Amino acid sequence: MEFVRVVSSSLPPPADAPAPRCQSDLAEAWQARWQEAKFAQRRAQAPWRRLRDTVRETVDEAYREAQAVRAEAYKEAERLLADARHTADVVWKARPNGTVKNTDAAKGAAGAVSDASPALRSALLKGTPFWFAVPTATALFPEDGSGAPIAELAPGTWYLAISGNETASEITAQTADGRRGLVRKLAYIQIG
């Protein structure tokens, strides 16, 4: 306003006046503009604060969600890793001649639930077909459960498990040539 006073005065300052005169209409116009600018600044502060707070809350929420997803992913990875280690331990403990190093596995029936790996139990509970391999030569019996074995499953070959019963004591499998039968020896089966 002092600048407006100085530059807008067309009259010479009086000798006894401390400051130059200002045109009153010009001074009023500039004063109104100044007040509008101050008012606009004040009005803009509240939305700016709201915007800043909203952005901060959104970023914080996204960070928390990312941390939760990351923690869940780590937990799932640890579970998968533990399951893979267990399965690998079970598979590698079986010797080529059919004997088992782990005496705990040999104490129960060959196809008992306790001998089935967690991965096998999980696959059986899902009720969907899955691929599996046997650690040693394993007999494939007729589906009706009678008679002698109809085929022998070889180690290192993947077979399709079509279904299994709830107690995990046997699974229905299919060979590459289409023969179907029951696998009763579930200890150390590797799930694919």
C-alpha positions as CSV (number, residue, x, y, z in Angstrom):
1,M,0.0,0.0,0.0
2,E,2.9,2.3,0.6
3,F,4.2,1.6,-2.9
4,V,0.7,2.4,-4.3
5,R,0.7,5.7,-2.4
6,V,4.0,6.7,-3.7
7,V,3.6,5.9,-7.4
8,S,-0.1,6.9,-7.7
9,S,0.1,10.4,-6.3
10,S,-0.1,13.0,-9.0
11,L,0.1,15.9,-6.6
12,P,3.3,17.1,-5.0
13,P,3.5,16.3,-1.4
14,P,2.7,19.1,0.9
15,A,5.6,20.6,2.9
16,D,4.2,19.6,6.2
17,A,2.9,16.1,5.1
18,P,5.1,13.1,6.2
19,A,4.3,11.1,3.1
20,P,3.2,11.7,-0.4
21,R,-0.5,11.8,-1.2
22,C,-2.3,9.0,-2.9
23,Q,-5.3,9.0,-5.2
24,S,-8.1,7.6,-3.1
25,D,-9.9,5.6,-5.8
26,L,-6.6,3.9,-6.8
27,A,-5.7,3.2,-3.2
28,E,-9.1,1.7,-2.5
29,A,-8.9,-0.6,-5.6
30,W,-5.5,-1.8,-4.6
31,Q,-6.5,-2.3,-1.0
32,A,-9.5,-4.4,-2.2
33,R,-7.2,-6.5,-4.3
34,W,-4.8,-7.0,-1.4
35,Q,-7.6,-8.1,0.8
36,E,-8.9,-10.5,-1.8
37,A,-5.5,-12.1,-2.2
38,K,-5.2,-12.5,1.6
39,F,-8.7,-14.0,1.7
40,A,-7.9,-16.4,-1.1
41,Q,-4.7,-17.5,0.7
42,R,-6.6,-18.3,3.8
43,R,-9.3,-20.2,1.9
44,A,-6.7,-22.2,0.1
45,Q,-5.0,-23.3,3.4
46,A,-7.8,-25.6,4.5
47,P,-8.1,-27.7,1.3
48,W,-4.3,-27.8,1.1
49,R,-4.1,-29.2,4.6
50,R,-6.9,-31.7,3.8
51,L,-5.1,-32.8,0.6
52,R,-1.8,-33.1,2.4
53,D,-3.4,-35.2,5.2
54,T,-5.2,-37.4,2.7
55,V,-2.1,-38.0,0.7
56,R,-0.2,-38.9,4.0
57,E,-3.0,-41.2,5.1
58,T,-3.1,-42.9,1.7
59,V,0.6,-43.4,1.6
60,D,0.6,-44.8,5.2
61,E,-2.2,-47.2,4.4
62,A,-0.6,-48.4,1.2
63,Y,2.7,-48.9,3.2
64,R,0.8,-50.9,5.9
65,E,-0.9,-53.1,3.3
66,A,2.4,-53.7,1.5
67,Q,4.0,-54.7,4.7
68,A,1.1,-57.1,5.5
69,V,1.3,-58.7,2.0
70,R,5.1,-59.0,2.3
71,A,4.8,-60.7,5.7
72,E,2.2,-63.1,4.4
73,A,4.4,-63.9,1.4
74,Y,7.3,-64.6,3.6
75,K,5.2,-66.8,5.8
76,E,3.9,-68.7,2.8
77,A,7.4,-69.0,1.4
78,E,8.7,-70.4,4.7
79,R,5.8,-72.9,4.8
80,L,6.6,-74.0,1.2
81,L,10.3,-74.3,2.0
82,A,9.6,-76.3,5.1
83,D,7.3,-78.6,3.2
84,A,9.9,-79.0,0.4
85,R,12.6,-79.8,2.9
86,H,10.4,-82.4,4.6
87,T,9.5,-84.0,1.2
88,A,13.2,-84.0,0.2
89,D,14.2,-85.6,3.5
90,V,11.5,-88.2,3.1
91,V,12.5,-89.0,-0.5
92,W,16.2,-89.1,0.1
93,K,15.9,-91.4,3.2
94,A,14.6,-94.2,1.0
95,R,17.4,-96.4,-0.2
96,P,17.5,-97.9,-3.7
97,N,17.2,-101.5,-2.4
98,G,13.8,-100.6,-0.8
99,T,15.0,-100.4,2.8
100,V,14.4,-97.2,4.8
101,K,16.8,-95.3,6.9
102,N,14.2,-93.8,9.0
103,T,12.9,-96.3,11.5
104,D,9.8,-94.2,12.4
105,A,8.5,-94.7,8.8
106,A,9.1,-98.4,8.9
107,K,7.2,-99.0,12.2
108,G,3.6,-98.5,10.8
109,A,1.8,-100.0,7.8
110,A,3.3,-99.0,4.5
111,G,0.4,-96.9,3.5
112,A,-0.7,-95.5,6.9
113,V,-1.6,-91.9,7.2
114,S,1.4,-91.2,9.5
115,D,3.7,-92.3,6.6
116,A,2.2,-90.0,4.0
117,S,4.0,-86.7,3.7
118,P,2.2,-83.4,4.4
119,A,2.2,-82.7,0.7
120,L,0.5,-86.0,-0.1
121,R,-2.1,-85.5,2.7
122,S,-2.8,-82.0,1.4
123,A,-3.1,-83.3,-2.2
124,L,-5.5,-86.0,-1.1
125,L,-7.6,-83.5,0.9
126,K,-8.0,-81.3,-2.1
127,G,-9.5,-84.2,-4.0
128,T,-8.0,-83.2,-7.4
129,P,-5.7,-85.3,-9.6
130,F,-1.9,-84.7,-9.0
131,W,1.4,-86.1,-10.2
132,F,3.6,-88.3,-8.1
133,A,6.7,-90.3,-8.2
134,V,7.8,-93.3,-6.1
135,P,11.2,-93.7,-4.5
136,T,11.4,-97.4,-5.0
137,A,9.7,-100.0,-7.3
138,T,6.1,-100.0,-6.2
139,A,3.3,-102.5,-7.1
140,L,0.1,-101.3,-8.8
141,F,-2.9,-103.5,-7.7
142,P,-6.2,-103.9,-9.5
143,E,-8.8,-101.2,-8.7
144,D,-11.1,-103.7,-7.0
145,G,-8.2,-104.6,-4.7
146,S,-8.1,-108.3,-5.7
147,G,-5.4,-110.4,-7.2
148,A,-1.8,-109.9,-8.0
149,P,-0.2,-106.6,-9.0
150,I,-1.0,-105.5,-12.6
151,A,2.0,-103.3,-13.0
152,E,5.1,-102.0,-11.3
153,L,5.7,-98.2,-10.8
154,A,9.3,-97.4,-11.5
155,P,11.3,-94.7,-9.6
156,G,12.1,-91.6,-11.5
157,T,8.8,-91.7,-13.5
158,W,5.8,-89.4,-12.9
159,Y,2.4,-91.0,-12.5
160,L,-1.0,-89.5,-12.4
161,A,-2.9,-89.9,-9.1
162,I,-6.6,-89.8,-10.0
163,S,-8.0,-90.1,-6.5
164,G,-7.3,-91.2,-3.0
165,N,-9.3,-92.2,0.0
166,E,-9.8,-90.1,3.1
167,T,-7.5,-92.2,5.3
168,A,-4.7,-91.8,2.8
169,S,-4.1,-95.6,2.9
170,E,-4.2,-95.9,-0.9
171,I,-4.5,-93.9,-4.1
172,T,-5.8,-94.7,-7.5
173,A,-3.1,-94.1,-10.1
174,Q,-2.8,-94.3,-13.8
175,T,0.3,-95.3,-15.8
176,A,1.4,-93.7,-19.1
177,D,-0.1,-96.6,-21.0
178,G,-3.5,-96.1,-19.4
179,R,-3.5,-98.9,-16.8
180,R,-5.3,-97.9,-13.6
181,G,-4.8,-99.4,-10.2
182,L,-4.2,-98.9,-6.5
183,V,-1.0,-97.8,-4.9
184,R,-0.9,-99.0,-1.3
185,K,2.7,-98.1,-0.4
186,L,2.5,-94.3,0.2
187,A,5.6,-93.8,2.3
188,Y,8.1,-91.4,0.7
189,I,5.9,-90.6,-2.3
190,Q,7.1,-87.4,-4.0
191,I,4.4,-85.0,-5.1
192,G,4.9,-83.1,-8.3
